[in-house]
Amino acid sequence: MFLTNLERGITRFSNLLGSISTILLIALLCNVFYDVLLRYAFNDVSIAMQELEWHLYSAIFLLGIPYGIQHGGHVRVDLIYENLSIKKRAWIDLFGCAFFMLPFTLLVGYYGIGHAQEAFALGEGSGDPGGLPYRWIIKAVIPFAFFSMAISGVGMMIRSINAIRGISEDGFKNPPIQH
């Protein structure tokens, strides 16, 4: 029961990050529209708005990954994986998370903290005149996103354990075959 509730909590957290990514995507669309309008209708350019585009895109991508992990949207060799039993798929996911995903995400998250702290301490901003100040904000998204990926990986491990124990097979059922 505890593992099932923990898995649900992690899923809610990942869904929240997915919702934030969706909102950021809408903000990115508005930003690009504004930037294009400013450039072609008024023959003006805003360096800050152009930089904001890649800041938003980075945040969308980084915060969307935990959502994708939690909902099985990550890359795997489906040719082999889809033909295996639910328990074998659960073992593969459990092994992959424990030995590949978690160490990598925790390592990048750990070193990303120092990277963001250094940018904050230096007051790092854009190198371009008129660019965005506070570059540490986007750099701080990196460790947050990687720790969030690790949390989603723990959720995937819990889902795998629940499938191995026969408690839940959510996330391991084959999709219907399309003809």
C-alpha positions in Angstrom: 0.0 0.0 0.0 2.8 2.4 0.9 4.6 1.8 -2.5 1.4 2.3 -4.4 0.7 5.6 -2.6 4.3 6.7 -3.2 4.0 5.8 -6.9 0.8 7.9 -7.1 2.5 10.9 -5.4 5.4 10.7 -7.8 3.0 10.5 -10.7 1.2 13.6 -9.5 4.6 15.4 -9.2 5.5 14.4 -12.8 2.1 15.4 -14.1 2.6 18.8 -12.4 5.9 19.2 -14.3 4.2 18.2 -17.5 1.5 20.9 -16.9 4.2 23.5 -16.2 5.9 22.4 -19.5 2.6 22.9 -21.3 2.2 26.4 -19.9 5.8 27.3 -20.8 5.1 26.0 -24.4 2.2 28.5 -24.7 4.4 31.2 -23.3 7.1 30.3 -25.9 4.5 30.5 -28.7 3.5 33.9 -27.6 7.1 35.0 -27.3 7.9 33.8 -30.8 4.8 35.5 -32.2 5.8 38.8 -30.5 9.4 38.4 -31.7 8.3 37.8 -35.3 5.8 40.6 -35.2 8.4 43.0 -33.7 10.9 42.0 -36.4 8.8 42.0 -39.5 6.1 44.5 -38.8 8.2 47.1 -36.9 11.7 46.3 -38.1 12.9 46.0 -34.5 14.7 43.3 -32.6 14.7 42.4 -28.9 17.8 40.4 -27.8 16.1 39.7 -24.5 13.1 38.2 -26.2 15.3 36.1 -28.5 17.2 34.8 -25.5 13.9 34.1 -23.7 13.0 31.8 -26.5 15.9 29.4 -25.8 15.4 29.8 -22.0 11.7 28.7 -22.4 12.6 25.9 -24.8 15.2 24.6 -22.4 12.8 24.6 -19.5 10.0 23.0 -21.6 12.4 20.2 -22.6 14.0 19.7 -19.2 10.7 19.8 -17.2 8.9 17.6 -19.7 11.3 14.7 -19.4 10.2 13.6 -16.0 6.6 13.5 -17.3 7.7 11.4 -20.3 9.6 9.0 -18.0 6.6 8.6 -15.7 4.3 7.9 -18.6 6.5 5.6 -20.6 7.4 8.1 -23.3 11.2 7.6 -23.0 13.3 5.7 -25.5 13.7 2.0 -25.3 14.1 -0.9 -27.8 10.4 -1.6 -28.4 11.1 -4.3 -30.9 12.2 -6.6 -28.1 10.5 -5.0 -25.1 6.9 -5.1 -26.4 7.0 -8.9 -26.9 8.1 -9.7 -23.4 5.9 -10.5 -20.5 4.9 -7.8 -18.0 7.3 -9.1 -15.3 10.2 -9.2 -17.7 9.5 -5.7 -18.8 9.3 -4.7 -15.2 12.7 -6.3 -14.5 14.2 -4.4 -17.4 12.8 -1.1 -16.3 13.9 -1.7 -12.7 17.5 -2.7 -13.8 17.7 0.2 -16.2 16.6 2.8 -13.7 18.8 1.5 -10.9 22.0 1.1 -12.8 21.8 3.6 -15.6 19.2 6.3 -15.2 19.5 7.1 -11.4 23.3 7.3 -11.3 23.4 9.5 -14.4 20.6 11.9 -13.3 21.9 12.2 -9.8 25.4 12.9 -11.1 24.3 15.6 -13.5 22.0 17.1 -10.9 24.7 17.2 -8.3 27.2 18.9 -10.5 24.5 21.2 -11.9 24.0 22.7 -8.5 27.6 24.0 -8.4 27.2 25.3 -12.0 24.0 27.3 -11.0 25.6 28.5 -7.7 28.6 29.8 -9.6 26.4 31.7 -12.1 24.5 33.2 -9.2 27.6 34.2 -7.3 29.1 35.8 -10.4 25.8 37.6 -11.2 26.1 36.0 -14.7 23.9 37.5 -17.3 23.8 37.6 -21.0 26.9 38.5 -22.9 24.9 40.5 -25.4 23.8 44.1 -24.8 20.1 44.1 -24.0 20.1 40.4 -23.2 18.6 38.8 -20.2 20.2 39.2 -16.7 20.1 36.4 -14.1 21.3 33.5 -16.3 21.5 31.5 -13.0 17.7 31.0 -13.2 17.9 28.8 -16.4 21.1 27.1 -15.1 19.2 26.2 -11.9 16.5 24.5 -13.9 19.2 21.9 -15.0 19.8 20.3 -11.5 16.1 20.7 -10.6 15.1 18.9 -13.8 17.7 16.1 -13.3 16.7 15.5 -9.7 13.0 15.5 -11.0 14.1 12.9 -13.5 15.6 10.8 -10.7 12.3 11.1 -8.8 10.4 9.9 -11.8 12.9 7.1 -12.1 12.1 6.1 -8.6 8.5 6.1 -9.5 9.2 3.9 -12.5 11.2 1.5 -10.2 8.2 1.4 -7.7 5.8 0.7 -10.6 8.2 -2.1 -11.7 8.4 -3.6 -8.2 4.6 -3.4 -8.0 4.3 -5.3 -11.3 6.8 -7.9 -10.3 4.9 -8.5 -7.1 1.7 -8.7 -9.1 0.1 -5.7 -7.3 -0.3 -3.5 -10.4 0.4 -3.8 -14.0 -0.3 -0.2 -14.9 2.2 1.1 -17.5 3.1 -2.4 -18.6 0.1 -3.4 -20.7 0.6 -3.8 -24.4 -1.2 -1.1 -26.5 -3.9 -2.4 -28.8 -2.6 -3.6 -32.1 -3.5 -1.3 -35.0 -4.6 -3.0 -38.3 
